Amino acid sequence: MPTLIESLYYGHLAPEGQVVPRDPEYRQMCGEMSEAMEAWKEKLSGEEFTKLEALIDLQQEIQGLELTATFTYGFKLGAALMIEVHSGYGAEGQLLSQRADEG
């Protein structure tokens, strides 16, 4: 079994493709979205529906950028926490054990 570092190097890690919410509400909302799109497809002209699809695609691209930024921030935060835990130092450079003694 490859290590995480090897998987990262070979491009086998793709979190965006692995994370699908298991919350039943997610599936329900996806179904509602599909039904709504079908209803709009029947109500709008072909050109209008194409514009609606383009708008939804743009919103999904924006959400993708937001998810990327959130993932990056969370990853950096997790790494910083591990460094702090491993080193025993907080953000101000003081030993965490000294803070516990002061409290």
Order of alpha helices (4+ residues) and beta strands (2+ residues): alpha-alpha-alpha-alpha-alpha
